[in-house]
């Protein structure tokens, strides 16, 4: 039953967009080459290498990585607390 003043199109269901998984992923050799790119002789290179290794080993998103704080890391247990981020709205 249609509400008064609304068109028939207001009752249509909008199809959901399906999120696709990546079709291509990096191979082991490509990942190793990528991790060797930063110049670890400079402070920025050490930072970049740490960021790349964290992304690769924890499988967190870029936004989760940029939001990590020092207290999110537990060096004794070698764990990272993953902050909950809601799924992006599409």
ABEGO torsion letter per residue (X at the ends): XBBBGBBAAAABBBBBBBBBBBABBBBAAAAAAAAAABBAABAAAAAAAAAAAAAAAAGBBAAAAAABBAAABBAAAGBBBBBBBBBBBX
